[in-house]
Structure formats: structure tokens, C-alpha cells
Amino acid sequence: LHFTDIYSGRGIWKEVAIDKRIEIFDLMKNILESFSLPIVHQTVSEETIHENKNIFANWVKSPTSRWDIHDVSHLGFLMLCSNLSRHIQNLQKKAPKDFNLPLPLIVDEGIAKAGARLDLPNWGSVISGQKALFSNSKDTPGIQIADFAAFVISRTQWIMVKQEQESSIKRGDLTFLKLTTR
């Protein structure tokens, strides 16, 4: 599922009525809610890099590291791993019998191709093997849930910024907000 295509009615979704496409979003929202999964969200921009370059410079010390902290996608991913690790450590302190650390980190392909295993600069006590394992959503269906959550957060932010600029919200965007933010 590519939620941008579903939302916009592009590609294979072009001939699908909007009511049917909304059903996909409703189904995914219900799945996400039924699992009661925590969501850790990270936003990074070029300004983040410039404002914190001394801090981030220490994150990747190895000259053979694949991570480029000047690349927004790399820095955002590493910051997300850091925040996720802290969040998981806090969860385990509250309920140590719920799960054992370290946990595998399975990531949607993008920064790396499916099947790649990339070393992480830190977080070995939380992330198994201190590696990110890249997969595609066809092989790892749980990635669809994460993709949906990311799409909802990004789309909601985009709608709110657009609304501030134009002082109105399109009917489809309003329906989306009502459906995903209840």
C-alpha cells in the first residue's frame, strides 16, 4: 500500500471511488488502534543539522561508516533510533517482563535496499546486533502499519500548514482529519 497514491487517487487507485479509498484509511486506523502501539516520530530539517553540527559530529566516528550526518534522511533516521532506544528503555523499566532487550530493528527500505544490514553507531543495549535490518513492506507486513502512521502524521502536518496559508481546508482533507484524529 502506498498511502500517498491511495489518498491522491493515483496509479492503481485512479479508478477507485473516494469512499472506497477512505475505507482503506479507516481499516488501517482501526488496525493501528487495535494494537495500541506507541508511535515515535522524528522531524529533521537542514536547520537541525546546522544548529547541532557539533553534537552530531560525534555520532559517527568511524571513517568506514555509511552514515552521513549532513544528509537529512540519515540524520533523521539516527535521531529516530536514539529517541526510539530511549523510549524502549523507559518502557522496559516500567514493565521489564513484557519483552527482553535487545530487539531487532526492522526498517522500510529507502536509505538502504531490502536485505541490507547497516551498523548503527550506538544503542546496542536496545537494538539487536547494533544493526538496522532493511526490508520491504511486501515481505514484512508490519511495515505497513508504520508507513500508515508516518503518512498520517506527515499529511496532518501538511494540511495544517496549508490551512494556515490558505485559511480553509478542502473537503477531502477535512474528512481525512476527522477519520484519523478521533
Salt bridges, closest charged atoms under 4 A:
ASP5 OD1 - ARG10 NH2 3.14
GLU23 OE2 - LYS20 NZ 3.62
GLU33 OE2 - LYS29 NZ 3.91
ASP71 OD2 - HIS74 NE2 3.88
ASP119 OD1 - LYS131 NZ 2.28
ASP173 OD1 - ARG155 NH2 2.94
